[in-house]
């Protein structure tokens, strides 16, 4: 019965067209293409922001340079990362939100999280490790936050069950250089928690 409910939820999300008019008005003028990548009882939940254009085209989450960096942070190869029996990837918006007139990423439409997120979280069951990628995921799962830097800097108060991360976008390379503690202190603990969760 649970399997049928989960399959039904996955299909509902895949068929969702709530933002069709919104996306048609963006610079990319694209159609919705929800990227659904979860099953019940995963060992790790990666809560992200929203697919980028490359992910929209590929139909697979983190199929871009951000994904390469995230997999490096986690210490995972592609095969393990994309194994849905172990890892669920649930963004705050399942579709690529598009670009604005200046070519910048638009934020995840709030209607997506409001429509689907609670139902998806309930369908997953208990998850040993949750990884929150970016400010939108931080706020949804942790409540109001001062800043991404402050949230990530406070990681020890959430570990080993939850790890907040900055977005792995190349745009955050300067942030990584400015905050060397992230690579020196957080990442080794994160990789250890990932290994433990997958055992």
C-alpha positions in Angstrom: 0.0 0.0 0.0 2.8 2.3 0.9 4.6 1.6 -2.4 1.4 2.5 -4.3 1.1 5.8 -2.4 4.7 6.6 -3.0 4.5 5.9 -6.8 1.3 8.0 -6.9 3.1 10.9 -5.2 6.1 10.6 -7.6 3.7 10.7 -10.6 1.8 13.6 -9.2 5.0 15.6 -8.9 6.2 14.5 -12.3 2.9 15.6 -13.9 2.8 19.0 -12.0 2.3 22.0 -14.2 1.5 24.6 -11.5 4.2 26.9 -12.7 3.7 26.6 -16.5 2.6 30.2 -16.9 5.3 31.5 -14.6 8.1 29.7 -16.5 6.7 30.8 -19.9 7.3 34.4 -18.7 11.0 33.9 -17.8 13.9 34.6 -20.1 14.2 30.9 -20.9 10.5 30.6 -21.6 10.7 26.9 -20.7 8.1 24.3 -19.8 8.0 22.5 -16.4 10.1 19.4 -16.1 10.0 18.2 -12.5 13.1 16.2 -11.5 11.9 13.6 -9.1 14.6 11.6 -7.3 13.5 9.9 -4.1 12.2 6.6 -2.7 11.2 5.7 0.8 13.6 4.8 3.5 16.8 6.4 2.1 19.9 6.5 4.2 20.7 10.1 3.2 18.4 13.0 2.3 20.0 15.8 0.2 17.7 18.8 0.5 18.6 21.3 -2.2 17.3 24.5 -3.8 16.1 23.9 -7.4 17.4 22.4 -10.6 19.6 24.5 -12.9 19.3 24.5 -16.7 21.7 21.6 -17.2 19.7 19.5 -14.7 16.5 20.5 -16.4 17.9 19.3 -19.7 19.4 16.1 -18.3 16.4 15.2 -16.1 18.8 14.1 -13.3 19.7 16.2 -10.2 23.1 17.8 -9.8 24.1 16.7 -13.3 26.4 19.8 -13.6 29.6 21.3 -12.1 27.7 22.0 -8.8 27.0 18.3 -8.6 30.7 17.5 -9.2 31.7 19.7 -6.3 28.9 18.3 -4.1 29.9 14.7 -4.7 33.5 15.7 -3.9 32.3 17.3 -0.6 30.4 14.1 0.3 33.2 11.7 -0.8 30.8 9.9 -3.2 31.2 8.5 -6.7 28.3 9.0 -9.2 27.0 5.5 -8.9 26.5 5.8 -5.1 25.2 9.3 -5.4 22.5 8.4 -7.9 21.4 5.2 -6.1 17.9 6.1 -5.0 17.7 3.2 -2.5 20.4 5.1 -0.5 20.0 8.8 -1.4 17.0 10.9 -1.8 17.4 14.3 -3.5 14.6 16.7 -2.7 14.9 20.3 -3.7 12.7 23.2 -2.6 11.5 23.3 -6.2 11.4 20.3 -8.5 11.6 22.3 -11.7 14.2 24.7 -13.1 12.8 28.2 -12.1 14.4 29.9 -15.1 16.5 33.1 -15.6 15.5 36.7 -15.1 16.0 39.4 -17.7 19.6 39.8 -16.6 20.3 36.0 -17.0 20.4 35.4 -13.2 18.8 32.3 -11.6 15.3 32.9 -10.3 14.5 31.6 -6.8 12.5 28.4 -6.2 8.8 29.3 -6.6 7.4 29.0 -3.0 4.3 27.2 -4.4 6.4 24.2 -5.1 7.6 23.7 -1.6 4.2 24.5 -0.2 2.5 22.0 -2.4 4.9 19.1 -2.2 7.5 19.3 0.5 5.6 18.1 3.6 4.1 15.2 1.6 7.5 14.1 0.3 9.1 14.4 3.7 6.3 12.2 5.2 6.8 9.6 2.4 10.5 9.2 3.1 10.2 7.9 6.6 13.1 8.2 9.1 16.3 9.3 7.5 19.7 8.9 9.4 21.4 11.8 7.7 20.1 15.0 6.2 22.3 17.4 4.2 20.9 20.9 3.6 22.3 22.6 0.5 21.9 26.3 0.3 19.9 29.0 2.1 16.4 28.0 0.9 16.8 24.5 2.3 18.3 25.9 5.5 15.3 28.0 6.1 12.7 25.4 5.3 14.2 22.7 7.5 15.7 24.8 10.3 13.5 27.9 10.4 14.6 31.5 10.0 18.4 31.9 9.8 20.7 34.9 10.1 22.7 33.9 7.0 24.1 31.0 5.1 27.5 31.6 6.6 26.2 31.7 10.2 24.1 28.5 9.6 27.0 26.6 8.1 29.4 27.9 10.8 27.1 26.4 13.4 27.2 23.0 11.9 28.5 21.3 15.1 25.2 22.1 16.8 23.4 20.0 14.2 25.8 17.2 13.4 26.0 14.3 13.1 22.4 13.9 11.9 22.1 17.2 9.9 24.8 19.1 8.0 24.1 22.6 6.5 26.2 23.4 3.4 26.5 26.4 1.2 25.4 25.8 -2.4 28.2 24.1 -4.3 27.9 26.5 -7.2 31.1 27.8 -8.8 29.8 31.2 -7.8 30.7 30.3 -4.2 34.4 29.7 -4.8 35.2 33.0 -3.2 33.2 32.0 -0.2 35.1 28.8 0.2 38.4 30.6 0.0 37.2 33.1 2.6 36.1 30.3 5.0 38.8 27.7 5.0 37.3 26.1 8.1 34.6 24.6 5.9 37.1 22.3 4.1 39.4 21.8 7.1 36.8 21.0 9.8 33.3 20.4 8.4 34.0 18.3 5.3 36.0 15.5 7.1 33.1 15.2 9.6 30.5 15.2 6.8 32.3 12.5 4.9 32.5 10.4 8.0 28.8 10.9 8.6 28.0 9.9 5.0 30.1 6.7 5.4 28.3 5.8 8.6 24.9 6.5 7.1 25.5 4.2 4.2 26.8 1.3 6.2 
